[in-house]
Amino acid sequence: MSKICQITGKREMVGNNVSHSKRRTKRKFNVNLFTKKFYWVEQDCWVSLNISAAGLRTINKLGLDAAIKMAAEKGYLNA
């Protein structure tokens, strides 16, 4: 499972750990990602998505059908 949100396209970012002496070492900022199943009323089926917390808020705001169509247009959905 790749760490990419299927609704918003968010992925892990790269940054630095900065110590007290200002030494910098590379680190990753992971996205808050989880797998969730939704019932898609328009298609009459269950859909399992890897989404972030921001993606869940987008689905709550726009609705599942509109969010999936928007993600498909932008190329975030892989299936």
Buried (B, 14 or more C-beta within 10 A) or exposed (E): EEEBBBBBBBBEEEEEEEEEEEEEEEEEEEBEBEEEEBEEEEEEEEBEBBBBBEBBEBBEEBEBEEBBBBBEEEEBBEE
